[in-house]
Amino acid sequence: MTRFFLFLLLLPVFRTADGSLPRATESLTFLFYNVENLYDTADDPNSGDNEFLPRSAKQWDQKKYSRKIADIARVLAEVSGKNLPDVIGLCEVENRRVLDDLVRSPKITSGKYKYIHYDDRDSRSIDMALLYKPAAFHLISGNLIRVKNSRGGIFARGILYVTGRLTSGEILHVFVNHWPARTGDRVERENSRKEIAAELRRQTNDIRNRDKKALIVIMGDMNDEPGDVSLKNVLEAGPPGSSSRSGLVNLMIPSWQKGEGTVKFEKDWKMLDNLIVSETLTGKSGYHVEGNKGFVFRAPWMEYRSGNGQVSPKRTYSGNTYSGGVSDHFPVYFRLVRQI
């Protein structure tokens, strides 16, 4: 026994370059995922769920629903290895029941997730939600921002705005988005995305005017790429390392510039899912984005491979034909780290 303790005393003590002992690092993973039509199987007369019922053309039943829930949970479990994501933005969820079933899924129950969800105005009843680990993100407030359009109405989908306190004591502002699709009237839809981007810019400007050091995270399916007008010129979210009047940085630009994307459209990858943060999260002290960039998460089991070798996200349905995939989008994620 004496020799054992002598051995421990003789073990080398590793120090940093300046001679100090290394400090522990805390890591928080943020993820956004468009889960593509996550409906339950119950008929809700107040919901636009008729396409996803057992007697519909899709024959959406409990077995298919349970598989989709389990597969989404598997995605969340695989993104960060041993540690589940700390803050998760979702879109295309029908209601609280699907969120309850998701957070109780065996692969992610250890996260003890809570969530914020509001019923929005979308005719298809597909909403946004934010899942969070209470141990890492102490909820302060949450609300759904209704966005007015130039025609005097209100957009079908608003912006989910949530604030929480991190373990450091700092407040984090999180915005979850699902902007109008690119289908339909191309010009009208593009103008709609620009209008929502302008409202988001007003919200972040207001926060930054009150607190120059505010920590902001914007995530969502914007249905626009980083170089499109809504993101580049209206929101003014530039590449990591840049500086703009908005004080916002799009973490997906490096991946987008390499030809990566979250959605496959006519054989081309499109980076429609974006992760944007305030410049205050891109420094080297306090919480900061690891590597100053975001990532697309994909695994072979989430992919569809065509006969000619083309790869795309494997969706749940192709028309009314069940294909058993998770979603027509890949999720995106980044990590915040700080020394403690």
N, C-alpha and C positions, 0 to 999 in steps of 0.2 A: 504493500500500500504506500509506503514511504517513497519507493521508487516511482510510483505512478504520479504522485503529486510533484515530485522533482521534475518529471517529464513535462508536466503541464506548465511549470514555471519556466522551462527552457524553450517552450514553443515561441516562435517569432511573433512579434506584434506588428501587424501591417499598418503603415501610416501613409498619408497622402504626401504629395510632393513637398508641401511646406512643413512636414513633420507632424501635423495634427492627426488625430485619430479620424477615420472615415465616419461620416454621419449617415444615419439611416435615411432611406428615401420612401416617401409616401406616394402612391400612384392611384389615380382615379381614371377609370375608363368611361368615355362618353360614346354612345352609339345611337345612330338613327336608322330606322328600318321601315320601309313601306311594305307592309305584310300582305298586300293585295287581297282585298275582299275577305277580311276575317269576320264572317257572320256565324252566329249560332244557328241551330236548326229550328228554332221556335218561330212561329208566325206572329209577328208583331204588327197589328193593323196600323200603327203609327210610324212604321219603319218601311223604307223602300227595299225590303228584303225578299220580295217575291221570286227573284231569280235564284235565291239560295234557300230552298225549302225541299223537303223530301219528295214532294210531288211535282216539283218544277222540272223543266227539261234537263237541268243539271243533276237532278236526283241527289241533292246535297243532304247527306244523312249523318248520323252520329259517328259512324266509323270514319268517314272522311274528315269530319270536323275534328275528332280526337287526334287523328294523324297530323292534321295541320297544326294544331296546338302543340303537339309533341315536337314537331319539326322546327317550329319557331323557337321553342325553348332550347332545342339542340343548337340552333344557330347562336343564340345568346350565350349558351354555355361554352361554345367552342371559340368564341372571339378572343377571350382573354386567358385562355388556358385554365389555370387553377382558380383564378379570381373572376367572378362574374362581373359584368359591367356595373358601374355604380349609378349611372344616369342613362336612361333609355328613352328616346323619343320614338313614337310609333304613329303611323297614319294608316287609314283604311281599317279601323276597328269599328264594329257596329255599336257596341254598348259595354256596360260595366260587367255583364256576365262573361263576355269573352275575355276580359281582362282578369276577372277573378279566376277563371279556369287556367289562364296562362300563368299567373303568378303562383298557382298551386301545382303547376306541372313539376314532376319529381326532379327533373334536371336543374331547376332553378329555385326550388323552395328554400335552399340555404341562404339565398339573397334576402329573404324576408321583405320582399318588395311591397311598397305602398304605391299608390298611383293617383294622378290627377286626371280627370276626364270630364268633359262637358258635352252635352248633346248639342251638335251644331245644326245648321240649317240645310245641309246638303240633302238633295232629294233622294240620294241613294243611302242615306244614313251611314256614311263612312266618316268617322271622326278621328281626331288626334288624341293622343294621350301621352303622359310622361310617367314612366316608372322610375322609382328611385329607392336606394337603400337608405333608410332613416339613419343608420350609423354613420354614413358618409355625407349625407345631404339632409340637413334639418329643415323641413318645409316651413316657410314663412307665409307665403301667399300664392294663390293661383287664380287666374281669371282668363276668360276668353275675350279677346279684343275683337269686336265687330268692326269690319272695315267697310266704310262707305265707298260706293263707286261714283264715277262722274255723272251717272244718269240719275242720281238721287236715291238709289237703292242701296242694298247691303249685299256684299258678296256672300255666296253660299257657304264658304268656309272662312273662318276668321283666323286669328293667330293666337295660339295658346301661350300665355306668358306666366312663368312660374319663377318665384324667387326662393332661395334657400340659403342656409348658412353652412359653410364648409367647416371642417374640423379646426381649421386655422382661425375661425371666427369671422372670416371675410364673407360678404354676401355675394352670391352668384345669381345673375339674371339669365334665365333661359327662355328662348323663344322657339316654339315648335311650329313648323309651317307645312302646308300642303296647298300649293298654288294651282290655279286653273290649268287643265291639261292642254296639250298642244293640238289636240284634235278639234274639229269644228271650224268655226270662223277664225282663221289664222291671225288676222290683224286684230280682231276684237280680243281674242285670248291673250295675245302678246301685250296689248294695252292694259288688260286686266292685271297681268303679272307685274307690269310696271307700276300700276297704281298701288298694289299691295306692297311692293318693294318700297314705294315712297312712304307708306304708312309705317312700315317697319323702320325705315330710316328716321322718321320723326320720333318714334319711340326710343330708339337708341341715342339719338341726339339729346333728347330730354334727360335720359339717364346720365349721359356723359357731361351735360351741362351742370348737373347737380353734383356729380362726383367724377372728377377727371381720372381717378384710378379705378373706376368701376370695372368689374369683371363680367363680361358678357359672352354668352354662347348662343349662336343661332344655328338651328339644324332643321332640315326638312327636305321634302321632295318639292323643289321649286319649279319643276318642269322647264327649267332653263339651265344652260350650262354656264360655267364661270365667265365666259367671254361674251355672253348675251347682255343686252342693254340693261335689263332689270338688275342684274347682279354687278356688272362692271361699271355702269354709268349712273344708275339711280341709287343703289345701295353703296356703290363705290367700295366694294370689297376686293382689294388687290391681293397680289401674291405674297407669301411669307417673305419678310425682309423689306417690304415696301412700306410706305407711309402715305396716308390719304387724309382728307378732311373728315371722313367718316370715322377714322380710327379703327376700321374693320379689316380683317384679313381672312381670305378664303383658303382654308387648309387643303382643299381638294385640287387646287390649281396645279401643283407639281405632278400629281397622278394624271390629271386631265391632259396636261401637256405631253405626257408620255403615251397618250392614246388610250388610257384606261377609261372605264365608265361603269355605271351601275345598271344601265338598261341597254338592250340591243335593239336598234331600230334600223331596219333595212340594211343589215350586215355591218352597220357602224355602231360603235360604242358611244353612248351619250352619258355625260356626267350630270344627270338631272338631280341627284341627291347631293346636297352640299352641307359642309360644316364650316361655319364662319365664327371667328372669335374676335374679341377686342384686342388691340395691340398690347394691352396690359398683360395679356396671357402669353406673349411671345418673347418675353425677356429671359433672363437667366436666374432671377431671384424669385422667391415665393413660388406660387403655383405658376407653372409655365408648360406650354405644349411640348411634349417630348418629340424631338426631331423637327419641330416646327412644321409638321404636316399631318394630314389625315390619310386614312387608308380605306380601300375597298376590301371587304371581307368576302371571300368565296372559297368553296371547297367542292371537290368533284361531285359529291352527292347532291349538291344544290344546283348542278348544271345540267343543261340539255345539250346534247351533241347531235347535230344533224348528220345526214348521210354523207355530206361532203366535208364534214369535220368542223363546221361552224359551231361555236360554243355560245350559249346564251343562258340567262337565268331560267331554271326550269319552273314554269308557272303551274298553278294548281289545275287550271282548265285551259284547253285550247278550244275556244268557242264553247260548246256544250259537252265536249269530250273531256272526261277526267284524265289528267296526265300525272297526278300525284305529286307535283312539285310544291315547293314552299311559297315562292313569290316570283313575280316577273321583275323584281328589283334585287340587287345585292345590297346589303347594308354597308354603311360607312361608319368609321370610328376614329377616335384619337385618344391620347392619354395626357392627362395633366400630372406632372410630377413636382415634388418639392422636397427639399431636405428638411428633416426634423431633428 
